[in-house]
Amino acid sequence: MATSSVPRSDELGEPFRRAPRVSRRGVLAVLALFAVTFLVAQSCQESQVRIDSQRAIEIARPQAGFAPERTQVRLVRQGLNGQPFWAVSFSGGARITTVRIDANTGTVAAVNKER
């Protein structure tokens, strides 16, 4: 009688169970879940406000080109995804300059000067 070298039970006499097989469908489902999670995390990160209003004023002040008498700051959301921007308005005399600052990155998005 030949003996097999593969154990058929553990020390308690319980039969070994095979590891479950992973199908292609399961792997694709997990990859799709990771992709969706990544995209949602990216979109949430883009809509965050990382720059505060005081920092936005500091970034926008050199764009004014004059010494403002009044400063007004408001947070606006633009675009289909509602990306946040700081709209910083400087006024003095007959001059008005509005600077749009990306509230996530702190970059100057637009400058509008009026007289």
Biopython code that builds the backbone (N, CA, C, O; Angstrom):
import numpy as np
from Bio.PDB.StructureBuilder import StructureBuilder

atoms = [
    (1, "MET", "N", (0.825, -1.156, 0.000)),
    (1, "MET", "CA", (0.000, 0.000, 0.000)),
    (1, "MET", "C", (0.883, 1.237, 0.000)),
    (1, "MET", "O", (1.789, 1.363, 0.824)),
    (2, "ALA", "N", (0.611, 2.162, -0.941)),
    (2, "ALA", "CA", (1.425, 3.370, -1.076)),
    (2, "ALA", "C", (0.857, 4.465, -0.195)),
    (2, "ALA", "O", (-0.356, 4.658, -0.116)),
    (3, "THR", "N", (1.749, 5.173, 0.461)),
    (3, "THR", "CA", (1.297, 6.278, 1.300)),
    (3, "THR", "C", (1.509, 7.586, 0.559)),
    (3, "THR", "O", (2.488, 7.751, -0.170)),
    (4, "SER", "N", (0.601, 8.491, 0.749)),
    (4, "SER", "CA", (0.687, 9.802, 0.101)),
    (4, "SER", "C", (1.471, 10.747, 0.986)),
    (4, "SER", "O", (1.362, 10.696, 2.211)),
    (5, "SER", "N", (2.258, 11.606, 0.372)),
    (5, "SER", "CA", (3.040, 12.563, 1.147)),
    (5, "SER", "C", (2.238, 13.826, 1.445)),
    (5, "SER", "O", (2.721, 14.692, 2.175)),
    (6, "VAL", "N", (1.023, 13.959, 0.899)),
    (6, "VAL", "CA", (0.186, 15.136, 1.119)),
    (6, "VAL", "C", (-0.683, 14.879, 2.343)),
    (6, "VAL", "O", (-1.440, 13.909, 2.361)),
    (7, "PRO", "N", (-0.591, 15.738, 3.382)),
    (7, "PRO", "CA", (-1.431, 15.531, 4.567)),
    (7, "PRO", "C", (-2.894, 15.763, 4.225)),
    (7, "PRO", "O", (-3.243, 16.672, 3.471)),
    (8, "ARG", "N", (-3.729, 14.927, 4.794)),
    (8, "ARG", "CA", (-5.162, 15.008, 4.509)),
    (8, "ARG", "C", (-5.949, 15.631, 5.661)),
    (8, "ARG", "O", (-7.144, 15.887, 5.518)),
    (9, "SER", "N", (-5.310, 15.876, 6.782)),
    (9, "SER", "CA", (-5.995, 16.517, 7.902)),
    (9, "SER", "C", (-4.964, 17.224, 8.770)),
    (9, "SER", "O", (-3.766, 16.956, 8.683)),
    (10, "ASP", "N", (-5.446, 18.117, 9.596)),
    (10, "ASP", "CA", (-4.530, 18.813, 10.494)),
    (10, "ASP", "C", (-4.346, 18.006, 11.773)),
    (10, "ASP", "O", (-4.772, 16.854, 11.859)),
    (11, "GLU", "N", (-3.715, 18.615, 12.755)),
    (11, "GLU", "CA", (-3.407, 17.884, 13.981)),
    (11, "GLU", "C", (-4.654, 17.468, 14.756)),
    (11, "GLU", "O", (-4.614, 16.500, 15.516)),
    (12, "LEU", "N", (-5.750, 18.182, 14.575)),
    (12, "LEU", "CA", (-6.973, 17.860, 15.298)),
    (12, "LEU", "C", (-7.832, 16.862, 14.549)),
    (12, "LEU", "O", (-8.903, 16.480, 15.018)),
    (13, "GLY", "N", (-7.365, 16.443, 13.390)),
    (13, "GLY", "CA", (-8.122, 15.481, 12.616)),
    (13, "GLY", "C", (-9.126, 16.136, 11.676)),
    (13, "GLY", "O", (-9.898, 15.439, 11.018)),
    (14, "GLU", "N", (-9.129, 17.453, 11.605)),
    (14, "GLU", "CA", (-10.033, 18.161, 10.702)),
    (14, "GLU", "C", (-9.465, 18.086, 9.294)),
    (14, "GLU", "O", (-8.255, 18.226, 9.114)),
    (15, "PRO", "N", (-10.305, 17.871, 8.299)),
    (15, "PRO", "CA", (-9.790, 17.849, 6.924)),
    (15, "PRO", "C", (-9.393, 19.256, 6.477)),
    (15, "PRO", "O", (-10.039, 20.238, 6.842)),
    (16, "PHE", "N", (-8.324, 19.341, 5.686)),
    (16, "PHE", "CA", (-7.876, 20.629, 5.157)),
    (16, "PHE", "C", (-8.873, 21.142, 4.129)),
    (16, "PHE", "O", (-9.452, 20.373, 3.361)),
    (17, "ARG", "N", (-9.060, 22.438, 4.132)),
    (17, "ARG", "CA", (-9.927, 23.055, 3.130)),
    (17, "ARG", "C", (-9.057, 23.740, 2.092)),
    (17, "ARG", "O", (-8.020, 24.320, 2.417)),
    (18, "ARG", "N", (-9.478, 23.670, 0.874)),
    (18, "ARG", "CA", (-8.735, 24.356, -0.184)),
    (18, "ARG", "C", (-9.011, 25.846, -0.117)),
    (18, "ARG", "O", (-10.096, 26.280, 0.271)),
    (19, "ALA", "N", (-8.014, 26.614, -0.500)),
    (19, "ALA", "CA", (-8.202, 28.056, -0.566)),
    (19, "ALA", "C", (-9.180, 28.361, -1.691)),
    (19, "ALA", "O", (-9.155, 27.708, -2.734)),
    (20, "PRO", "N", (-10.036, 29.350, -1.483)),
    (20, "PRO", "CA", (-10.998, 29.666, -2.536)),
    (20, "PRO", "C", (-10.275, 30.193, -3.779)),
    (20, "PRO", "O", (-9.281, 30.913, -3.685)),
    (21, "ARG", "N", (-10.798, 29.816, -4.927)),
    (21, "ARG", "CA", (-10.202, 30.260, -6.188)),
    (21, "ARG", "C", (-10.662, 31.675, -6.484)),
    (21, "ARG", "O", (-11.807, 32.044, -6.223)),
    (22, "VAL", "N", (-9.753, 32.453, -7.028)),
    (22, "VAL", "CA", (-10.056, 33.827, -7.392)),
    (22, "VAL", "C", (-10.355, 33.858, -8.883)),
    (22, "VAL", "O", (-9.527, 33.478, -9.711)),
    (23, "SER", "N", (-11.550, 34.315, -9.202)),
    (23, "SER", "CA", (-11.941, 34.354, -10.608)),
    (23, "SER", "C", (-11.535, 35.688, -11.227)),
    (23, "SER", "O", (-11.225, 36.648, -10.522)),
    (24, "ARG", "N", (-11.542, 35.729, -12.531)),
    (24, "ARG", "CA", (-11.236, 36.986, -13.233)),
    (24, "ARG", "C", (-12.275, 38.043, -12.893)),
    (24, "ARG", "O", (-11.952, 39.224, -12.763)),
    (25, "ARG", "N", (-13.506, 37.620, -12.751)),
    (25, "ARG", "CA", (-14.572, 38.559, -12.421)),
    (25, "ARG", "C", (-14.305, 39.219, -11.065)),
    (25, "ARG", "O", (-14.516, 40.421, -10.905)),
    (26, "GLY", "N", (-13.848, 38.437, -10.104)),
    (26, "GLY", "CA", (-13.528, 38.981, -8.784)),
    (26, "GLY", "C", (-12.376, 39.968, -8.829)),
    (26, "GLY", "O", (-12.420, 41.021, -8.194)),
    (27, "VAL", "N", (-11.339, 39.615, -9.590)),
    (27, "VAL", "CA", (-10.190, 40.517, -9.725)),
    (27, "VAL", "C", (-10.613, 41.817, -10.392)),
    (27, "VAL", "O", (-10.219, 42.897, -9.952)),
    (28, "LEU", "N", (-11.416, 41.722, -11.456)),
    (28, "LEU", "CA", (-11.892, 42.920, -12.151)),
    (28, "LEU", "C", (-12.770, 43.778, -11.246)),
    (28, "LEU", "O", (-12.706, 45.006, -11.303)),
    (29, "ALA", "N", (-13.585, 43.141, -10.415)),
    (29, "ALA", "CA", (-14.439, 43.887, -9.490)),
    (29, "ALA", "C", (-13.601, 44.665, -8.479)),
    (29, "ALA", "O", (-13.900, 45.822, -8.185)),
    (30, "VAL", "N", (-12.560, 44.039, -7.951)),
    (30, "VAL", "CA", (-11.685, 44.715, -6.985)),
    (30, "VAL", "C", (-10.946, 45.873, -7.657)),
    (30, "VAL", "O", (-10.834, 46.952, -7.075)),
    (31, "LEU", "N", (-10.446, 45.664, -8.864)),
    (31, "LEU", "CA", (-9.758, 46.743, -9.588)),
    (31, "LEU", "C", (-10.704, 47.901, -9.887)),
    (31, "LEU", "O", (-10.321, 49.064, -9.761)),
    (32, "ALA", "N", (-11.934, 47.590, -10.281)),
    (32, "ALA", "CA", (-12.917, 48.637, -10.541)),
    (32, "ALA", "C", (-13.230, 49.415, -9.268)),
    (32, "ALA", "O", (-13.391, 50.634, -9.313)),
    (33, "LEU", "N", (-13.315, 48.732, -8.149)),
    (33, "LEU", "CA", (-13.569, 49.395, -6.873)),
    (33, "LEU", "C", (-12.427, 50.334, -6.508)),
    (33, "LEU", "O", (-12.670, 51.448, -6.045)),
    (34, "PHE", "N", (-11.190, 49.903, -6.710)),
    (34, "PHE", "CA", (-10.036, 50.770, -6.449)),
    (34, "PHE", "C", (-10.061, 51.991, -7.359)),
    (34, "PHE", "O", (-9.775, 53.101, -6.908)),
    (35, "ALA", "N", (-10.398, 51.803, -8.632)),
    (35, "ALA", "CA", (-10.439, 52.922, -9.580)),
    (35, "ALA", "C", (-11.494, 53.946, -9.170)),
    (35, "ALA", "O", (-11.236, 55.149, -9.190)),
    (36, "VAL", "N", (-12.680, 53.468, -8.800)),
    (36, "VAL", "CA", (-13.746, 54.377, -8.380)),
    (36, "VAL", "C", (-13.349, 55.114, -7.113)),
    (36, "VAL", "O", (-13.584, 56.318, -7.000)),
    (37, "THR", "N", (-12.758, 54.421, -6.170)),
    (37, "THR", "CA", (-12.311, 55.048, -4.923)),
    (37, "THR", "C", (-11.273, 56.120, -5.200)),
    (37, "THR", "O", (-11.320, 57.195, -4.602)),
    (38, "PHE", "N", (-10.340, 55.844, -6.095)),
    (38, "PHE", "CA", (-9.305, 56.813, -6.452)),
    (38, "PHE", "C", (-9.921, 58.062, -7.072)),
    (38, "PHE", "O", (-9.556, 59.180, -6.706)),
    (39, "LEU", "N", (-10.852, 57.883, -8.007)),
    (39, "LEU", "CA", (-11.485, 59.030, -8.664)),
    (39, "LEU", "C", (-12.286, 59.876, -7.685)),
    (39, "LEU", "O", (-12.248, 61.104, -7.756)),
    (40, "VAL", "N", (-13.001, 59.244, -6.785)),
    (40, "VAL", "CA", (-13.772, 59.989, -5.797)),
    (40, "VAL", "C", (-12.841, 60.761, -4.865)),
    (40, "VAL", "O", (-13.119, 61.909, -4.520)),
    (41, "ALA", "N", (-11.748, 60.137, -4.462)),
    (41, "ALA", "CA", (-10.791, 60.810, -3.585)),
    (41, "ALA", "C", (-10.170, 62.018, -4.286)),
    (41, "ALA", "O", (-9.974, 63.059, -3.659)),
    (42, "GLN", "N", (-9.858, 61.892, -5.575)),
    (42, "GLN", "CA", (-9.280, 63.017, -6.322)),
    (42, "GLN", "C", (-10.276, 64.162, -6.428)),
    (42, "GLN", "O", (-9.899, 65.321, -6.252)),
    (43, "SER", "N", (-11.525, 63.864, -6.708)),
    (43, "SER", "CA", (-12.512, 64.930, -6.860)),
    (43, "SER", "C", (-12.776, 65.621, -5.528)),
    (43, "SER", "O", (-13.009, 66.830, -5.494)),
    (44, "CYS", "N", (-12.744, 64.881, -4.449)),
    (44, "CYS", "CA", (-12.924, 65.491, -3.130)),
    (44, "CYS", "C", (-11.748, 66.399, -2.799)),
    (44, "CYS", "O", (-11.926, 67.467, -2.213)),
    (45, "GLN", "N", (-10.565, 65.979, -3.170)),
    (45, "GLN", "CA", (-9.382, 66.777, -2.888)),
    (45, "GLN", "C", (-9.388, 68.083, -3.671)),
    (45, "GLN", "O", (-8.938, 69.106, -3.155)),
    (46, "GLU", "N", (-9.887, 68.073, -4.902)),
    (46, "GLU", "CA", (-9.918, 69.283, -5.714)),
    (46, "GLU", "C", (-10.908, 70.308, -5.184)),
    (46, "GLU", "O", (-10.765, 71.499, -5.463)),
    (47, "SER", "N", (-11.894, 69.881, -4.438)),
    (47, "SER", "CA", (-12.900, 70.814, -3.957)),
    (47, "SER", "C", (-12.588, 71.339, -2.554)),
    (47, "SER", "O", (-13.420, 72.029, -1.965)),
    (48, "GLN", "N", (-11.436, 71.034, -2.020)),
    (48, "GLN", "CA", (-11.066, 71.507, -0.690)),
    (48, "GLN", "C", (-10.573, 72.946, -0.751)),
    (48, "GLN", "O", (-10.047, 73.396, -1.768)),
    (49, "VAL", "N", (-10.751, 73.655, 0.349)),
    (49, "VAL", "CA", (-10.238, 75.011, 0.487)),
    (49, "VAL", "C", (-9.008, 74.932, 1.372)),
    (49, "VAL", "O", (-9.113, 74.746, 2.585)),
    (50, "ARG", "N", (-7.843, 75.074, 0.757)),
    (50, "ARG", "CA", (-6.583, 74.975, 1.506)),
    (50, "ARG", "C", (-5.988, 76.339, 1.813)),
    (50, "ARG", "O", (-5.212, 76.478, 2.758)),
    (51, "ILE", "N", (-6.344, 77.346, 1.027)),
    (51, "ILE", "CA", (-5.821, 78.694, 1.215)),
    (51, "ILE", "C", (-6.886, 79.504, 1.958)),
    (51, "ILE", "O", (-8.040, 79.543, 1.532)),
    (52, "ASP", "N", (-6.512, 80.144, 3.056)),
    (52, "ASP", "CA", (-7.498, 80.945, 3.774)),
    (52, "ASP", "C", (-7.608, 82.340, 3.142)),
    (52, "ASP", "O", (-6.823, 82.700, 2.265)),
    (53, "SER", "N", (-8.589, 83.109, 3.602)),
    (53, "SER", "CA", (-8.863, 84.408, 2.982)),
    (53, "SER", "C", (-7.702, 85.389, 3.151)),
    (53, "SER", "O", (-7.418, 86.167, 2.241)),
    (54, "GLN", "N", (-7.032, 85.361, 4.300)),
    (54, "GLN", "CA", (-5.910, 86.279, 4.514)),
    (54, "GLN", "C", (-4.749, 85.976, 3.577)),
    (54, "GLN", "O", (-4.108, 86.891, 3.062)),
    (55, "ARG", "N", (-4.479, 84.703, 3.357)),
    (55, "ARG", "CA", (-3.419, 84.312, 2.416)),
    (55, "ARG", "C", (-3.808, 84.705, 0.991)),
    (55, "ARG", "O", (-2.952, 85.113, 0.206)),
    (56, "ALA", "N", (-5.089, 84.586, 0.655)),
    (56, "ALA", "CA", (-5.559, 84.987, -0.675)),
    (56, "ALA", "C", (-5.340, 86.478, -0.896)),
    (56, "ALA", "O", (-4.963, 86.889, -1.993)),
    (57, "ILE", "N", (-5.570, 87.294, 0.129)),
    (57, "ILE", "CA", (-5.334, 88.735, 0.024)),
    (57, "ILE", "C", (-3.850, 89.007, -0.211)),
    (57, "ILE", "O", (-3.497, 89.848, -1.037)),
    (58, "GLU", "N", (-2.984, 88.302, 0.507)),
    (58, "GLU", "CA", (-1.534, 88.477, 0.334)),
    (58, "GLU", "C", (-1.094, 88.125, -1.082)),
    (58, "GLU", "O", (-0.249, 88.808, -1.661)),
    (59, "ILE", "N", (-1.666, 87.058, -1.640)),
    (59, "ILE", "CA", (-1.313, 86.632, -2.994)),
    (59, "ILE", "C", (-1.834, 87.636, -4.016)),
    (59, "ILE", "O", (-1.156, 87.915, -5.005)),
    (60, "ALA", "N", (-3.032, 88.186, -3.789)),
    (60, "ALA", "CA", (-3.673, 89.068, -4.764)),
    (60, "ALA", "C", (-3.183, 90.509, -4.719)),
    (60, "ALA", "O", (-3.269, 91.208, -5.729)),
    (61, "ARG", "N", (-2.670, 90.980, -3.576)),
    (61, "ARG", "CA", (-2.310, 92.385, -3.416)),
    (61, "ARG", "C", (-1.341, 92.900, -4.487)),
    (61, "ARG", "O", (-1.563, 94.001, -4.991)),
    (62, "PRO", "N", (-0.293, 92.180, -4.863)),
    (62, "PRO", "CA", (0.607, 92.710, -5.904)),
    (62, "PRO", "C", (-0.081, 92.874, -7.270)),
    (62, "PRO", "O", (0.385, 93.653, -8.101)),
    (63, "GLN", "N", (-1.166, 92.161, -7.505)),
    (63, "GLN", "CA", (-1.872, 92.254, -8.778)),
    (63, "GLN", "C", (-2.700, 93.531, -8.888)),
    (63, "GLN", "O", (-3.069, 93.931, -9.992)),
    (64, "ALA", "N", (-2.997, 94.177, -7.758)),
    (64, "ALA", "CA", (-3.851, 95.374, -7.770)),
    (64, "ALA", "C", (-3.166, 96.528, -8.487)),
    (64, "ALA", "O", (-3.802, 97.210, -9.290)),
    (65, "GLY", "N", (-1.890, 96.762, -8.220)),
    (65, "GLY", "CA", (-1.161, 97.839, -8.874)),
    (65, "GLY", "C", (-1.369, 99.197, -8.233)),
    (65, "GLY", "O", (-0.887, 100.194, -8.770)),
    (66, "PHE", "N", (-2.059, 99.279, -7.122)),
    (66, "PHE", "CA", (-2.258, 100.537, -6.401)),
    (66, "PHE", "C", (-2.501, 100.225, -4.933)),
    (66, "PHE", "O", (-2.712, 99.070, -4.564)),
    (67, "ALA", "N", (-2.471, 101.271, -4.087)),
    (67, "ALA", "CA", (-2.738, 101.088, -2.661)),
    (67, "ALA", "C", (-4.256, 101.151, -2.447)),
    (67, "ALA", "O", (-4.837, 102.233, -2.538)),
    (68, "PRO", "N", (-4.899, 100.039, -2.171)),
    (68, "PRO", "CA", (-6.361, 100.030, -2.050)),
    (68, "PRO", "C", (-6.844, 100.667, -0.752)),
    (68, "PRO", "O", (-6.184, 100.592, 0.284)),
    (69, "GLU", "N", (-8.024, 101.301, -0.839)),
    (69, "GLU", "CA", (-8.668, 101.857, 0.346)),
    (69, "GLU", "C", (-9.560, 100.813, 1.008)),
    (69, "GLU", "O", (-9.715, 100.789, 2.229)),
    (70, "ARG", "N", (-10.149, 99.946, 0.170)),
    (70, "ARG", "CA", (-11.029, 98.901, 0.699)),
    (70, "ARG", "C", (-10.668, 97.573, 0.059)),
    (70, "ARG", "O", (-10.222, 97.517, -1.087)),
    (71, "THR", "N", (-10.871, 96.495, 0.828)),
    (71, "THR", "CA", (-10.632, 95.139, 0.332)),
    (71, "THR", "C", (-11.839, 94.291, 0.704)),
    (71, "THR", "O", (-12.310, 94.315, 1.841)),
    (72, "GLN", "N", (-12.329, 93.545, -0.277)),
    (72, "GLN", "CA", (-13.454, 92.638, -0.041)),
    (72, "GLN", "C", (-13.069, 91.254, -0.531)),
    (72, "GLN", "O", (-12.510, 91.107, -1.618)),
    (73, "VAL", "N", (-13.368, 90.238, 0.269)),
    (73, "VAL", "CA", (-13.018, 88.857, -0.079)),
    (73, "VAL", "C", (-14.263, 87.995, 0.040)),
    (73, "VAL", "O", (-15.022, 88.100, 1.004)),
    (74, "ARG", "N", (-14.462, 87.135, -0.962)),
    (74, "ARG", "CA", (-15.572, 86.181, -0.891)),
    (74, "ARG", "C", (-15.149, 84.886, -1.559)),
    (74, "ARG", "O", (-14.345, 84.882, -2.491)),
    (75, "LEU", "N", (-15.705, 83.788, -1.069)),
    (75, "LEU", "CA", (-15.422, 82.471, -1.631)),
    (75, "LEU", "C", (-16.519, 82.140, -2.631)),
    (75, "LEU", "O", (-17.702, 82.161, -2.292)),
    (76, "VAL", "N", (-16.129, 81.837, -3.855)),
    (76, "VAL", "CA", (-17.089, 81.474, -4.894)),
    (76, "VAL", "C", (-16.702, 80.110, -5.449)),
    (76, "VAL", "O", (-15.532, 79.728, -5.448)),
    (77, "ARG", "N", (-17.702, 79.394, -5.916)),
    (77, "ARG", "CA", (-17.461, 78.091, -6.557)),
    (77, "ARG", "C", (-17.853, 78.222, -8.012)),
    (77, "ARG", "O", (-18.943, 78.691, -8.336)),
    (78, "GLN", "N", (-16.942, 77.798, -8.895)),
    (78, "GLN", "CA", (-17.186, 77.940, -10.326)),
    (78, "GLN", "C", (-16.992, 76.618, -11.038)),
    (78, "GLN", "O", (-16.265, 75.742, -10.569)),
    (79, "GLY", "N", (-17.647, 76.487, -12.171)),
    (79, "GLY", "CA", (-17.508, 75.290, -12.985)),
    (79, "GLY", "C", (-18.507, 74.218, -12.597)),
    (79, "GLY", "O", (-19.232, 74.333, -11.609)),
    (80, "LEU", "N", (-18.520, 73.180, -13.404)),
    (80, "LEU", "CA", (-19.452, 72.080, -13.157)),
    (80, "LEU", "C", (-19.148, 71.330, -11.874)),
    (80, "LEU", "O", (-20.055, 70.831, -11.208)),
    (81, "ASN", "N", (-17.867, 71.252, -11.527)),
    (81, "ASN", "CA", (-17.499, 70.529, -10.311)),
    (81, "ASN", "C", (-17.462, 71.433, -9.084)),
    (81, "ASN", "O", (-17.165, 70.958, -7.988)),
    (82, "GLY", "N", (-17.759, 72.736, -9.240)),
    (82, "GLY", "CA", (-17.810, 73.648, -8.097)),
    (82, "GLY", "C", (-16.457, 73.926, -7.485)),
    (82, "GLY", "O", (-16.331, 73.992, -6.262)),
    (83, "GLN", "N", (-15.443, 74.090, -8.318)),
    (83, "GLN", "CA", (-14.094, 74.359, -7.810)),
    (83, "GLN", "C", (-14.080, 75.692, -7.066)),
    (83, "GLN", "O", (-14.578, 76.686, -7.594)),
    (84, "PRO", "N", (-13.518, 75.740, -5.843)),
    (84, "PRO", "CA", (-13.547, 76.961, -5.042)),
    (84, "PRO", "C", (-12.469, 77.966, -5.460)),
    (84, "PRO", "O", (-11.328, 77.596, -5.738)),
    (85, "PHE", "N", (-12.853, 79.234, -5.496)),
    (85, "PHE", "CA", (-11.945, 80.349, -5.772)),
    (85, "PHE", "C", (-12.221, 81.454, -4.769)),
    (85, "PHE", "O", (-13.354, 81.642, -4.326)),
    (86, "TRP", "N", (-11.165, 82.184, -4.417)),
    (86, "TRP", "CA", (-11.319, 83.400, -3.638)),
    (86, "TRP", "C", (-11.399, 84.551, -4.624)),
    (86, "TRP", "O", (-10.523, 84.696, -5.477)),
    (87, "ALA", "N", (-12.431, 85.368, -4.522)),
    (87, "ALA", "CA", (-12.545, 86.590, -5.316)),
    (87, "ALA", "C", (-12.164, 87.736, -4.404)),
    (87, "ALA", "O", (-12.900, 88.071, -3.476)),
    (88, "VAL", "N", (-11.008, 88.341, -4.666)),
    (88, "VAL", "CA", (-10.488, 89.424, -3.838)),
    (88, "VAL", "C", (-10.636, 90.715, -4.633)),
    (88, "VAL", "O", (-10.060, 90.856, -5.711)),
    (89, "SER", "N", (-11.409, 91.657, -4.096)),
    (89, "SER", "CA", (-11.635, 92.933, -4.770)),
    (89, "SER", "C", (-10.946, 94.042, -4.006)),
    (89, "SER", "O", (-11.111, 94.184, -2.794)),
    (90, "PHE", "N", (-10.167, 94.829, -4.739)),
    (90, "PHE", "CA", (-9.492, 95.997, -4.180)),
    (90, "PHE", "C", (-10.121, 97.229, -4.818)),
    (90, "PHE", "O", (-10.330, 97.265, -6.031)),
    (91, "SER", "N", (-10.425, 98.240, -4.004)),
    (91, "SER", "CA", (-10.972, 99.480, -4.560)),
    (91, "SER", "C", (-10.316, 100.680, -3.901)),
    (91, "SER", "O", (-9.960, 100.656, -2.723)),
    (92, "GLY", "N", (-10.171, 101.718, -4.686)),
    (92, "GLY", "CA", (-9.587, 102.955, -4.200)),
    (92, "GLY", "C", (-9.740, 104.026, -5.260)),
    (92, "GLY", "O", (-9.284, 103.857, -6.390)),
    (93, "GLY", "N", (-10.394, 105.150, -4.892)),
    (93, "GLY", "CA", (-10.648, 106.199, -5.876)),
    (93, "GLY", "C", (-11.594, 105.676, -6.937)),
    (93, "GLY", "O", (-12.690, 105.208, -6.625)),
    (94, "ALA", "N", (-11.175, 105.755, -8.188)),
    (94, "ALA", "CA", (-12.003, 105.262, -9.294)),
    (94, "ALA", "C", (-11.525, 103.904, -9.780)),
    (94, "ALA", "O", (-12.007, 103.412, -10.800)),
    (95, "ARG", "N", (-10.601, 103.300, -9.082)),
    (95, "ARG", "CA", (-10.034, 102.007, -9.501)),
    (95, "ARG", "C", (-10.670, 100.848, -8.761)),
    (95, "ARG", "O", (-10.953, 100.930, -7.565)),
    (96, "ILE", "N", (-10.888, 99.775, -9.489)),
    (96, "ILE", "CA", (-11.355, 98.523, -8.892)),
    (96, "ILE", "C", (-10.603, 97.386, -9.592)),
    (96, "ILE", "O", (-10.579, 97.305, -10.820)),
    (97, "THR", "N", (-9.999, 96.521, -8.796)),
    (97, "THR", "CA", (-9.326, 95.341, -9.333)),
    (97, "THR", "C", (-9.848, 94.121, -8.593)),
    (97, "THR", "O", (-9.864, 94.079, -7.363)),
    (98, "THR", "N", (-10.272, 93.136, -9.360)),
    (98, "THR", "CA", (-10.730, 91.876, -8.777)),
    (98, "THR", "C", (-9.782, 90.773, -9.220)),
    (98, "THR", "O", (-9.521, 90.605, -10.411)),
    (99, "VAL", "N", (-9.270, 90.022, -8.249)),
    (99, "VAL", "CA", (-8.322, 88.935, -8.513)),
    (99, "VAL", "C", (-8.968, 87.640, -8.048)),
    (99, "VAL", "O", (-9.453, 87.540, -6.921)),
    (100, "ARG", "N", (-8.966, 86.655, -8.931)),
    (100, "ARG", "CA", (-9.515, 85.338, -8.597)),
    (100, "ARG", "C", (-8.351, 84.410, -8.266)),
    (100, "ARG", "O", (-7.457, 84.211, -9.088)),
    (101, "ILE", "N", (-8.366, 83.843, -7.062)),
    (101, "ILE", "CA", (-7.318, 82.969, -6.549)),
    (101, "ILE", "C", (-7.894, 81.561, -6.375)),
    (101, "ILE", "O", (-8.950, 81.399, -5.763)),
    (102, "ASP", "N", (-7.215, 80.550, -6.906)),
    (102, "ASP", "CA", (-7.626, 79.161, -6.701)),
    (102, "ASP", "C", (-7.477, 78.843, -5.212)),
    (102, "ASP", "O", (-6.374, 78.913, -4.669)),
    (103, "ALA", "N", (-8.577, 78.498, -4.555)),
    (103, "ALA", "CA", (-8.570, 78.266, -3.105)),
    (103, "ALA", "C", (-7.881, 76.969, -2.717)),
    (103, "ALA", "O", (-7.627, 76.735, -1.536)),
    (104, "ASN", "N", (-7.575, 76.127, -3.690)),
    (104, "ASN", "CA", (-6.901, 74.858, -3.421)),
    (104, "ASN", "C", (-5.390, 75.014, -3.580)),
    (104, "ASN", "O", (-4.623, 74.538, -2.743)),
    (105, "THR", "N", (-4.963, 75.680, -4.655)),
    (105, "THR", "CA", (-3.532, 75.774, -4.953)),
    (105, "THR", "C", (-2.912, 77.123, -4.634)),
    (105, "THR", "O", (-1.701, 77.208, -4.429)),
    (106, "GLY", "N", (-3.723, 78.189, -4.587)),
    (106, "GLY", "CA", (-3.199, 79.518, -4.319)),
    (106, "GLY", "C", (-2.680, 80.231, -5.556)),
    (106, "GLY", "O", (-2.034, 81.272, -5.432)),
    (107, "THR", "N", (-2.942, 79.705, -6.741)),
    (107, "THR", "CA", (-2.489, 80.353, -7.977)),
    (107, "THR", "C", (-3.502, 81.410, -8.417)),
    (107, "THR", "O", (-4.700, 81.297, -8.157)),
    (108, "VAL", "N", (-2.987, 82.436, -9.088)),
    (108, "VAL", "CA", (-3.844, 83.493, -9.610)),
    (108, "VAL", "C", (-4.519, 82.968, -10.873)),
    (108, "VAL", "O", (-3.846, 82.610, -11.840)),
    (109, "ALA", "N", (-5.847, 82.924, -10.860)),
    (109, "ALA", "CA", (-6.598, 82.398, -11.998)),
    (109, "ALA", "C", (-6.985, 83.506, -12.970)),
    (109, "ALA", "O", (-7.003, 83.286, -14.181)),
    (110, "ALA", "N", (-7.296, 84.699, -12.452)),
    (110, "ALA", "CA", (-7.711, 85.797, -13.335)),
    (110, "ALA", "C", (-7.544, 87.123, -12.606)),
    (110, "ALA", "O", (-7.639, 87.196, -11.381)),
    (111, "VAL", "N", (-7.293, 88.174, -13.393)),
    (111, "VAL", "CA", (-7.195, 89.532, -12.859)),
    (111, "VAL", "C", (-8.087, 90.410, -13.737)),
    (111, "VAL", "O", (-7.960, 90.400, -14.961)),
    (112, "ASN", "N", (-8.988, 91.168, -13.110)),
    (112, "ASN", "CA", (-9.875, 92.065, -13.839)),
    (112, "ASN", "C", (-9.690, 93.468, -13.270)),
    (112, "ASN", "O", (-10.034, 93.727, -12.117)),
    (113, "LYS", "N", (-9.133, 94.393, -14.101)),
    (113, "LYS", "CA", (-8.912, 95.770, -13.667)),
    (113, "LYS", "C", (-9.915, 96.685, -14.357)),
    (113, "LYS", "O", (-10.109, 96.630, -15.571)),
    (114, "GLU", "N", (-10.556, 97.540, -13.532)),
    (114, "GLU", "CA", (-11.517, 98.522, -14.049)),
    (114, "GLU", "C", (-11.134, 99.901, -13.555)),
    (114, "GLU", "O", (-10.516, 100.042, -12.500)),
    (115, "ARG", "N", (-11.498, 100.914, -14.316)),
    (115, "ARG", "CA", (-11.226, 102.302, -13.919)),
    (115, "ARG", "C", (-12.507, 103.066, -13.837)),
    (115, "ARG", "O", (-12.498, 104.255, -13.518)),
]
sb = StructureBuilder()
sb.init_structure("model")
sb.init_model(0)
sb.init_chain("A")
sb.init_seg("    ")
for serial, (resi, resn, name, xyz) in enumerate(atoms, 1):
    if name == "N":
        sb.init_residue(resn, " ", resi, " ")
    sb.init_atom(name, np.array(xyz, "f"), 0.0, 1.0, " ", f" {name:<3s}", serial, name[0])
structure = sb.get_structure()
